[in-house]
């Protein structure tokens, strides 16, 4: 057996190559990473120069690994290779050139130099669609199959012998992005790695390309992407989706150039229908049309009006006449805007009709979509009959806690629920019994990229970025109202997914989330800049003022202890400031965030403003940290992960970061305290939310003269605690969030005992199904012990005593930690309280109370507990930037 293993290992290391990677982009980065994982040695990376101070993704990861990186702006001048560039390349000693994606022209003396030559990835089934716009032309030509080729480079344009090809069907509503993300990107990476190994093993074929069926199409630019509207609908559809984002199809409609954007049309298990492929078109005269209707083979069938509807239509004609007083008569073809109507007239028209037809759902946009009288009446009658109402999203549900609970489980991207692009799911577990609640989408890098793209579009061109701040606040108030309306459902989801006791989930997890959104909704129209007096440049005068602006697309990564509340703390401030967001819930507690997403749709939050991508931190969280289009990342979690996020954010695009990390919060109890209150609050400081509380008192310091009495009182209270089903209203202590965490807590207690601390109570898992940990009490804890220094994040009270009157001594011990999230002191002496609070090195100090957070009070830590604030006015500044403007007049 050992001999066989030795032979396998020997073979593994023998058949590996020295590689030069010539290329760029995230695709190149993934190929590089996977080749290294397979044991190949990358001796040099040749990529493009930095742009606007940002390195290409391939360069970023290679530089991290210490791989030599060369950023030549060009390889040739006037068609001739640059000698020093070629020599630098040859010096790395590559046996094979791998070109996953390369926009530069590489000289043949570089292509042919390695012993094995060069291989290139091309996103078409060669010889079809040679050239730089291969994916575009696959869709434009209406091909039924797409794919890619890996071929041996020669001196032609995509003409070299084929090494490997893969293909996939083209779906009716595929776009360049969907084809690339679904197949060409992930499978292309695998195929590049497979091709290199085939070469290393001496098994790589060289199949000459045939010229039969070969095609070459030029690069598509804006100038040649005009839509020919005199084509069949399918040809128009293919042209638009083939030009989707870059360069973008366009047409001249009524003498005006209009871009035609294609959106994906997916059908999912839990979603209800297909989505339109082309967005609305708005013209200079104010008219807006649905591009989907424009491209249809004929107009929508006109409805015949009943006698009653005809009477109402005549009443509406009178309303039009009252507004368009300059028009002699309202004909069927009378156009509302061409007759002189303005935006205020739109409001009047809508409100007069709503007053006449109580309960009718009519919006200002409906007038822009139907500008002639006959079109308006047709739209009105359909609306009156309920024919064009949007169907409600279909969402799975379960019966639990004496109610029917809807449970969204898919990624929420651009306003709709959809499967992860790779179809993967992961189980989410009920910690009360270890059973599977449901499967939840397991997002990929491609899902993150689509979510970020949706958020970016919503910020840059959607209504959110142009919305009046007060209107934005109104939407957030409406969202808070919906959360309150669904608070029992939300609390049930929190309870079964995180293990929180239902009553606590209702009051704190959900209750404070609602308060947070209402608080920040009120801030939307109160974000202000300043005017600043500066020295005048005589004889001119100057005005300088500042503006507070949103950052753009923000990423939010939240923990599993307060799934909904942590979402609210960060996203409410983010949205109030005018940003859009992509949020990753904790992998083990995704359900509250997805339920929240459902409510955002009901609240009318525009598509793309809020996106939820459940999945792993290593994939989803890392991609959010690295993504170049994200301008801010807010994270709550462990200190080690926070450090990694901060590093990735710096290396990617220097995005703004706020971190709320680990803690070991000290609570000092003096002998002159209110003993009843100190016991009650001391219990809460440790056991609140079964100890899964970022500001939990990680260590209690009790003055020596009251230590024994305090321990006796605490022990009596611990023994009274009811451990059990979190949905039982009388339960005080629910299960830990997940099994791995519970196992860690048991190990934590074992270490405490081993080091000599006195285990007074608990320390073990409760003997029942689920992940229940006994409430635990340690005394005689010395400063050097593991449990004195490390956070448990569980129901474990760690108590040390200090000498009577030794205030400075206990302060030194309390501050002897790298954490500084929270702290507390109990004493009746106000002078002592102020003295201690000034010297405790923590972001929050509680005096004669604990866990008293409020939406108006800033929350955040010092030292390795992070930086930046949640809640209060300070939180808004985490999601804003300040612009200074100086005007000379």
N, C-alpha and C positions, 0 to 999 in steps of 0.2 A: 504493500500500500504506500509506504514512504517512497519507494523507488518510483512508483507511478506518479505520485505527487511531484517528485523532483523533476521527472521528465516533463510533466505539464508546465511547471514553472519555468524550466529551461526553455521550452518551446515558446512560452509567453514572452520571455524577454529577448529571445533570439529574433523573432519576426516583428521587430519594431524599427521604425525609420526615424532619421533626422529630417525634420520638416521645416520648410520656410512657408509661413502663411502670408499670402499677399492679398490684401482685401480690406474690408471695413464692415461696419454695421453690427447690429445685434446678432444677425445671422453668423457673421464671421466670428463674433465672440463665442457663440454657442459651439460652433465647430471646433474652435481652438480648445475650449474647456473639455469637450468630450474626447478629443484626440489625446489630450494629456491624461485623462482618466483611463484611456485604453493602453497607456504605457508608452506612447510615442513621445519623442523628444522634440519640442518646437525650439529650434535654434535661432530663430529670428522672426519677428513680425514686421511686415512692411505695410504701412497704412497711410492714410491721408493726414495732413497737418491739422492741428487743432483749429476749431472754428469758433470765433467769439470767446476764446479762452476755454472752450470745452473740448476735451479729447474724445475721439471716436470710442464707442464701447469696446471694440477689440483692443485698442491701445490701453484703455483703463484696466482691463483684467490682466493683460499681459504685463503691464508695469507693476501691478500688485504682486505678480508671481516672480518678478525679477527677470523675466524674459527680455532679451534685447529688442528694443522697439525702434524702428526707423520711420520717420515721417517725411518722406521726400515729396515735395510739391509736384515734381514731375520726374520722369525717367528719361525723357528724350527732349532734345532741342532741335527744331527744324528737321524732325524725322530721324535724327542721329542720337544713339544712346549717349548719355552723359557718363564719361569714363569713371569719375569718382563714385557715382551712384552704383554703377555696375560692379566696381571693385568692392565696395562696401557690402553689396549683396553676396558676392562670391566668397567673401571672407567668412561667412557663417558656416559654410560647408554643408549645405543641405543636400539630401539625397532625393528629395521630391518637393516640388512646389505645389502647394494646395491653395487654390484660388476660389474661395467660397462666394465672394461677391466683390468684384473689383471694377472701379470706374476709371482707372488709369490705363494708359496704353503701355504695355510692358514689352521691352525689346525682345527680339527672338534669341539673342545671345544670353538672356536671362531665362526665357522659356525653356530652351534646350540645354541649359547648363547642367542641371542635376542628372545623376545616373538614370533616374526613372522619369525624367522630364517633368511635365506639369499637367495637372488636372483642373478642370473648371466646372462649376455648377451653372446650369442655364435653366430658367423656369419655363421650358416648353418641351414638347416631345419632338426633338430634332429629327428630321431637318425642317420641321414646321416652325414658323415664327422665329427665324433667326433675327438677331438685332436686340435693341435695348428696351423695347416696349412689348416683350413677349406675352406677359400676363394680360396686358390691355387687349392685345389682338386676339388672344384666345377667346375672350368674351365678345369682342366686337364682331368677330367672324361667326359667333354662335356655335363654336365647337362643342361637341357633346362630351369630349374628354379633355382634361387638362393633365399636366404632369411636369416632370423635369428630367433633364439629362445631365449626366456627369461624363464629360468627354476629355480626350487627350488634346491639349492645345496644339494648334499648328499655326501657319501663317495666314490662314483665312479667318473670316468672321463667323465663328460658331460652326466651323466645318470639320473639325477634327474627328477622329474615330470615337465611337461610343464605347464607354466603359460600363455604364449602368443606366437604366431608365426606370422610372416608376410613373404610374398614371392613376387618375381618379376621375369619377364622373363629375361633370359640371352641373350643379343644381340650377333650377330655373331662375332663382333670384340671387345667385352668387355674385359677389363683387370682387374687385381686385383684392380688397382686404380680407374678405371671407375665404377666398381660395388660398391666399397666402398663409393666413393664420391657421386654417383647418388642415391643410395638407402640405403645401409647398415649403413652409418654414419647418414644421416639426419633422416631417419625413425626409426633407432635404438634408437636415443635419445628420440624421441617422445614416442616410445613404452616403454622405461624404465620408463619414467615419468608416463605414463598411468598405467603401472604395479604397481607402488608404490601406486597410488591412488586406484586401485582395491583392494589392500591389506588393505589400510586404511579404505575403505568402506565395508570390509568384503565380497567382491565379487570375490576374486581371485581364479581361478580354480587350481586344482592339477591333471593333466592328466598324468597317468603313461606312460613312454616311452615303446614302443614295441621294442623287439629285432629283429623283422622281418624287413629286409632291413637295419639293423644297420651296420655302417662301421666305422672303425678307421684307419686313415692313419698317418704315422709318420711325423715328422717335415722334411720339405724339406731343404736340405743343398746343397752347391755347389757340394759336392762329389757325390750326387745321382741325380743331375739334368741334366745329359747328355741326349741329344736328340738321340733317335733311328731313324735314317734316313730311315730305311727300313720299315716305316709305311706309311699308307695312308696320304695324304696331310692334311686332317682334323685333324688327331691325332697329327701330328707334330705341326700344328697351335695351337691346344689346349694346348699342352705341353709347347710351347714357351710362350703363353700369360699367362698361369698359373704360370710361373716362371719369369714373366716380369722383375721386377727390383731386387727383392730379392727372391731366391738366384741368379737368372739369369740362363737361359738355355744355354747350350754350346754343341759344337760338335767338333769332330776331323775331319778336312777337309784337305786333302793332308798332313796328318801327323802333323797338327798344331791345337792347341786348339783355338777355336774362340767362343766368346760370341755372342749370338743371341738375339738382343733386339727387342721387339715388340712395335710398336707405334699404337695409336688409329686410327681407320678408321671411321670417321664421315661423314654423309651426312647432309648438312644444307640447309636451304631455299635459302641462297644467295651464298653458295660455290658450287664448280663445280663438284667435283668427289670424289672418295674414295682415301684415302692415303695408301701407302704401309704399311704392317704390320711388316716387318722386315727390318732393316737398311742394308746398304752396308757392305760387309765383305772385309777387306784388309789383304793380306798375307805378309809374310816376304820378298817374292821376288818382292813386289811392286804391284802385281796384285790385282785388286779390282773387286768384283762381286756383283751383286744385289742379296741379299738373297731371295727376293721374286721370282726372276727367278730361283734360285737354287731349291726352293721347289715346283716349278710348275710341273705338271704331265709330261711335255715334253718341249723340247726346243721351243723357238719362231720360228714360220715358217720362213724358209729362203726365202729371196726374190730373184726372178730371175732378172738378170741384163739385161738391154737393150744393144744394140750394142754400143751406145754412152757411157753408164755407164761402159761397159767393157773396152773401150779405156781409160777412166779416171782411172779405177782401175789399168791398166798397168802403167800409169804415176805415180800413187801412189806407185806401186811396185818398180819403179825406185828410188823414193824418199827414200823408206825403204833401198834399196840397197846402196844408197849413204851414208846413216847414218850407216848402219851395214856392213861396208866394210870388216869385217872379215868373213862374211858369204858368202859361195860360191854361193848360189842361194836362193832367197826368195820363199819358198814353202808356200802352203796354211796354213800349221801348224806351220810356223816359229813364235816363240814367241819373241816379241820385247825386253823384259827384260832379258829373258834367253839367248838371243844372245849378251848380254853385254851392252844394252842401259842404260843410266843414265838420271837423271832429265833434264840436259841440252839438251839431245837428244830429250826428249819429247817436249820441247819448239820449237826446230828446226823443228820437224815433223809437229807440229800444224801450225807453221807459214808458212812453205813451202806450205802446202795444202791450207791454207787460201789465200796465194798469188796466187795460181793456180785457186782457186774457190772463186772469190770475193763475199763477202756477206754471205758466209757460216758461221754459228754459230758453232764453234768448240772450245773446251776447253781442257786444259791439262788433266783434270779428265777423259775425254772420252777415252784417250789412256790407262789409267789404267783400265778402265772398259772393254776394248776389246784389249787384249794383243797379240793375234795371228793375222796373216795377214787376214785370212778369216773372223774372227769376226770383225776386224777393218773395212774391206770393207763393210760388212753387215751393221754395225753401220753407216758408212759414207753414204751409199746409202739411208738409211732411213732418215738420217739427210738432205741429198740433196733433197729428195722428200718432206720433211716437215712432215714426218709421226710421229715422236716421240717428236714433240714440245709440251711443256706444254701449256695447255689451260689457257687463261687469266681469272683471277678472275671475277666472275659475281657480280656486285654491283648495288644496287638500285640507281636511279638517279631522280632528279627533274629538271624542267625547271624554272629558276629564273634568274633575272638580265641579261636578254637577252643571256643566255647561258645554256647549259645542265650541271648540277652539279652532279657528282657522290657522293653519300652519304653513306659510310659504316656505319653500325649501330650496328654490333655485337662486342662481345669481340674479341680482337686480341691476340691470345695465340699461341706461338710456330710457328709463321709464317703464321697463317691462321685465317680467321674470323669464329667465331662459336657462337652459341647461349649460353647464360648463362645456366649452367647445370640444373637449376631449371625452365628454360624456361621463367623466368620473364622478363618483359620489363617496361620501364617508358617513359612517353611522354617528349619530349624536345620542348620547347615553343619558338615561335618567339615573342620577346618582342615588336616588332613594332605594332602588332595587337592582340596578345594573342592567335594566332592560333597554332595548333600542327604542327610542322615541320615533325616529324616522331617519331616512337617508337625506343628506344635504349635499348640494353641489360642491364639488371640490375644484375650485378655480385654478386655471393655468396662467402662465405668463401672457398668453394671447388674450385671455379674458380681462386681465388687468389692463393690457394695452387698449382694448376696446372701451373699457370703463373710463380710462383716462382721456381717450379721444372724445368720448361723449361729454365728459365734464368740461373739456377744453372748448368744444364747440358750443356748449350751453353757456359758458362764460363769455366767449368772444363774439358770438353771433346770435345767441338765443335771447329770449325776452328777459331772463334773469339779470343779465349785465346791464340792460337798459331800463330796468324797472325802477320806478320811483321808490326810494327807501321806505316810505310809509306804506306803500303797497306790499313791499317785501315783508314788513312787519305784520301786516294784516294776514298774510299767508302763514307766517309762523304762529300767530295767535290761533288761527284756524287749526293748525296742526296740533297745537297744545290742547285745544278743545276736543279734537278727535282722540287724542291719547287719553284724555280724561273719560271720554265716552266709552273707551275700550279698556279702561284701567284694570278691570277684573280679569279680562282675557290676557292682558299683558303680564299681570302679576302671576297668573297661572303658568304662563310660558316661562317666566323667570324662575318660578319655583321648581318646575319639573326639569328644566334644563340646567340650572345652576345649583339647585339644592337649597336655595334661600327659603326660609320659613315664609309662608304665604302672607301672614300679617305684616311682616317686615318688608316683603316685596311690594305689597300694596302701598304701604306708607312711605317707604324710603326709596326703594329701587324705582318704582313708578311715580310715586308722589313727587319726589324731588326732581325727576326728569321733566314732569309737566311744569313745575315751577321754573325750571331752568329755561325752557323754551319761552315761557311767558316773560320772564325777566329780560332775555335778550331780544325778544320781539319789540319790547319797548325801547331798546337802544337803537333800532334801525335808523330812525330819523334824527338821532341826537349825536351822531358821529361828526365831529367838527374839526376844522383846522384853526389856524391862528393868523392874525395879521402881525407883522413884525416891523418895528421901526428900524431902518438902517441908515447909514450915512448917505446923504444925497450927493450925486455926481453933478455938481452945479455946472451950468445953469439948469440942468434937467432935474426932474424929480423922479423918485422911485417909489413903487409899491411892492412890498414883498409879503407874500402870504403862503401858508402851507395847506396842503390838501391831504386828507387821509383816504387812501385808496385800498381796495381789496388786492390780494396778492395774485389771485388766479385759481388754479386747480390746487387743492390741498388734499393731502393723504392723512387719514386718521387710523391708527392701529390701537385697538382697545383690548383690555384684559378680560378674564373670565369671572372675576369676583362680583362685579356690578355691571353686567352686560349692557343694560339699557341706560343706566345712570351715567356710565363713562361715555357712552355714545352721546348723550345729551350734553354733558359738561363740555365736550369739545366741539361737537357739530353745531350746537346752537350759536355759539360765538362766531364760529366760522361762517355760517350762513348769514347771520345778522350783519357781518362785515361785508357781505356781497360776494363771497367766494362760492365756488362749486367744490364738490368733494367726492373722493373715493374712499370708502371705509372698509377696513378688514376687521370683522369681529374675531374674537378668539375662536380657534378651531373647535374647542369643546363646547362653546355656548353661542352658536350662531343664530338661534331662532328669534330672539327678541329683536335683533337688528333687522331681520327679514320681515318680521311683522310690522316694524316701524316703517319699512320701505313701502309696504302696502298702504299704510295710512298717509304717507306723503302723496301718493297718487290721488287719494280721496280729497286731500287738502288742496289739490291744484298746484302743487309744486311742479314747475316745468320739467320736462324730460331732460335727463342728463345732469341736472343740478346735484342730485344725490344718487350715488351708485354704491352698491354693497357687494363685495366679492369675498365670500367665505372660502377658506382654504388654509394652507400651512403658512407659518411664518417664514420658513426657509424659502418658499417659492413666491407667495403673494407679497408677504412683507418685504422681502428682499427686492423684488421688482419695484415696489412702490418707493423704496429708498433710493433705488438706482435710476428711476425714470426721469428723463430730462425735461418732461413737460410739467412735472409737479414742482411747485414753488415753496411748499411748506409741508412738513410732516409733524404731526402731533402724536406722541406715543405715551402710553401708560403700560408699565410692565417692569421686568427685572432690570437691574443695573447692567449686567453683562450684555444683554440684548440691546439696551439703550446705547451702550458704547459702540456696538457694531453698527447700529442705525446711524449714529452721528458720523461715524467714519464713512459709511457709504454715501450719506447725504453730502458730505464734503467733497468726496472724490467725484461724484456724478456731476452735479451742477451747483454745488454750494447752496443747497436749498435751506431755508430757515427751518429750525428745529426747536420743539419744546418737548421736554422729557419729564415725566413724573415716574420716578423709579422706586427702588426698594427703600425700606426704612427699618430702624430699630429704635422706635420712639421711647424715650424715657418718661416715666411718670414718678414724680417725687412726692411722697406723702409724709408731711411733718406731723409731729405729735400734737400740735395745736389745731389739727383739722377737725371738721365736723365728721366724726367717725361713721355715722350712718351713711352720710353722703359719699364719703371716701370709699366705703365698701361697695355701695351701689354703683358708683361711677367707675370704680376700679374693675368690677366685674364686667361692666359694659365696655370698658376700654380694651379688654382682652377678648371677650366672648361674643361681642357684637358681630352678627353675620357669620357665626361659627369661626371667628378668628380670621376669616378671609377678608381682611380690611387693611388697606395700605397704611393707615395711620394708627393701627392697633398698637397699644402700649407693649412693646416688645420686652420691656424690662421695668419692673417696679422697684423703686428704692423706698423702703419703709424705715422711718426713724426707730432706733433700737428700743426705746421705752414703750412703744405701742406695737412692735413687730408681732409678738406672739398673739396678742389679742386680735390684731388685724387678720392674721392667718386663720385663727379659729373662726372668726366671723365669715371670712370668705369661704372656708371649707363647708360651713353650714349651708351657705347659699348654693355652692356648686352641687351639693348632694340633692338639692331641691329641683335642679334643672331637669325638665322633661325632654329627653332625647327621642326623636321619632319622626314620623311621616311629616314632611314640611307642609302638606296640605291640610293637616289637622290643625284647627285654629288654636288649640291649646299647647301645641309644640313650641318649645323655646329654642331648641338646638337641632338643626337639620343635618343632613349628610355633607361631607366635604365634597368639593366640586367634582373630582374625578379620582380614579383609583390610584394613579401614579402619585398624586399629591398626598393622599391618605397614607400610602406606603412610606412616603418621605417623612411624614409627621411621626409615624411609629419609629422610624430609624432615628429621628431627631431626639425622641425621648430616650431611646436606648443609649445614645451617645451621652446625654445628660446624666443618666444613672452611672454609666461607666466612668465618667469624669469625677464623680463624687457628690453631685448635687442630690438633695433629698427629694425623692418622688413622694409627695404627700397623697396625691390622688390621681387616678387615671393612668394615662400613658399607653393605652392599648386601643385596638379597634374593638368596637362594640360587636358582640356576637349576635348578628342579625344580618339579613340580606342588605346590600347597599354599602356605601362607603362612609360609615359612621365612626367618628373618633370620639373617645371619651374626653369630656372636659378635663383638663390636666392642670395640676398645681405642683410647681417645683419651688423649694426654698433652699437656703444655704448655697446660693449660686455665687461663685467667686468670679472676679473680673476676667480671669484668664480663660474661663471655660467657653467651649464652643457655643452653648446655648445663651451665654451672656453677650456674645458678639454677633451671632447670626440670626436673621429673621426666620421665624417658623412659618408665618402666614397661616396660623391655625389656632385652635382653642387651647393654647398652652400658656399659662401664667408663670412667668419667671420672676422670682422675688429675691432681692438682696437687701440686707439691712445696712444702715449707716449709723455712725455714732451720734448721740444726741448733740445738737448744736453745731454740727460740722457742716455748715451750709456750703462753704467753698469746696470742701472735700467731695461732697456728693455732686456738686456741679461739675467738678473735674471728671468724675467717673461718668456722669450722664453724658458729657460732651465727648468722651473718649470713644468715638465711633466715626466711621467715614460717612455715616448717614445723617440726614438732618431734615426729615420730613415733618415730624410733629413732636410735641412734648407736652407735659402737663405738670401742674403743681397744685397740691391741696394744703391750704393753711388759712387760718382766720386772720393772720397778721398781714395787712395790706402792704406794709413796707417790705416785708419779706417776700411777698408775692411779686411785687414790682422789681425788686432786686434780682430775684431768680429768673423772672420772665425776660429781663434785659440780657441776661447772661447765657440763657439756654440757646444753643446754636442750632435753631430749627426754624423752618418756614412758618410754622403755626405753633402757638403756645396757648394751651387751655389752662385757665385758672379756676379752680373749684368747679370744673365741669370737664366733660370729654366728649369727643365725637360731635361737637356742636359746629357743623358746617352750615353755611347759608349761601344761597345763590348770589348774594351781593358781596360776599367776602372773598378776596382772592385766596387761592389755594395752590401751594407748590412748595418744593423743598429747596434745601441748600446742599452743598457738597455733592456726594455721589447719590443723593436722592433726586438729583436733576435740577433743571432750571426752567423758567417760564411759568406762567400762571394759568390755571383754569378758574372760571367763575369771576364775577365782579367785572368792573370796568377794565381792569388789567388784562383780562382774557381777550378782550377785543383787540388790544394792541398786538397780541400774538398773531393775529390774522390780518393786520393792516400794514401798509407802508406809508411813509411820510414823503410827500413831494413838495419841494420848495419852488415857488414861482416868483420871479422878479420882473416887474414891468417898468419900463422907463416911459415917462410921458411929459 
